Amino acid sequence: MKYLFIILGFIFIGIGAVGVALPILPTTPFLLVSSVCFTKGSDRFNNWFKSTKIYKNNLKSFEKDKSMTLKTKLYILIPVTLLLIIAFFMMHNLIGRITLILLIMIKYYFFIFKIKTIK
């Protein structure tokens, strides 16, 4: 079972790394899942992951005290919001459009009120 968690950890860190370059993929959720997998899989891989630059830049402050810098928040919010707005205008289904608006509102609510902003 530990090997499965380690393999999943590497898969999710790979997807998260791609998400750094592509605004289509959110980086932080994949890295959080990767962190959980490494924690359950092996202390050695968990320590390695926490020493990587991608962890330190994107997750360290969030995992420590549920906070992010304003730059990190904007780096996540802006591209995803733009993609959701494009999807909104391309979609002709009313329920789909309402769902997209709700997603945008929920996302901003959590980033503004639930995740602290640090300097």
N, C-alpha and C positions, 0 to 999 in steps of 0.2 A: 504494500500500500504506500510505503514511503517513496518508492521509486515513481509511482504514479503521480504523487504530489510534486516531485522534483521535475518530472517531464512536463506536467501542466504549468509549473512555475516558469519554465523556459519558454513554453508556447506563449503564455500571457505576457512575459517580458518582451518577447519578440513583437507581438501585436502592439504593445504599448510603445515600443521604440519606433515602430512604423507610424504610430499615432502622433509622435512628436513632429514628424515631417508632413504628414497628411492631416489636414483639418477635419477630414471625414471621420476619422477614428479618434475617440476621446482617449487621451493617454492615462489619466489618473485612475479611472476604474480598473483598467487592465493591470496597471502596476499594483494597485491594492490587492487584487485577486492573486497576482504573482507573489506578493509579499506573504499572503496567507498560505499559499501553497508551499513556499519555501520554509515557512515557519513550521508547518506540519510535516514537511518532508525531511529536513535535515538542518541541524544547527549550523553546520559548515556552510551550506548554500545560503541560509538566511543571513549569516554574517557577511558572506561575499556580496549578496544583493544589497545589503544596507551600506556597503562601502562603495557602491557604484555611483557615478556622477548622476545618472538618470534618477536614481532613488533620492539622492541628496537634493537635486534641483526640483523635483516634482512631488515627493511624498513625505520627506522627513518632517516638515513642519505640520503637515496635515495629520500624519499618524501620531505625532507627539501630542498635539493639543487641538486638533480639528481646526487648524488655521492655514491660510494661504496668503501669499503676498498679493497685492492688487495686480501686479504684472501677471502672475500665474492665473488669477481669476479671469482676467481679460483675455489671456492667451487661450483659455478654455471656452469662455462664453462667446466671444465674437465669431470665431469660425463656425461653431455649432449653430449659433443663432442665424447667421447668414444662410447656412444650408437649410435650416428649418423654414426660413422665410421663402427661399427659392421653392422648396417643396410645397409650401402653402399656395403660392401662385400657380404652380403647375398642377395642383390637385383641384379637381372639379367636384369632389364629393364633400358635402356639407359636414358630415360627421368627421371625416378626415381632417378638414380644416379646423374644426372646433378642437379636435384632439391635439393638433399641432400648436394651437394657441395655448391650450392648457399645459402642454409640455414646456413651452417657453416660459409661461408664468411660474410654473412649479420650479423650473431650473433657476430662474432669477430669485425666487423666494428663498430657496436653499442657499444659493451663493451669497445673498445679501444678509439674510437673518440667521442662518444656521452655521455658516462657516465664517469664523472670525477673520478679519483682515489684519495682517501684521505688516510691519515695515521691513 
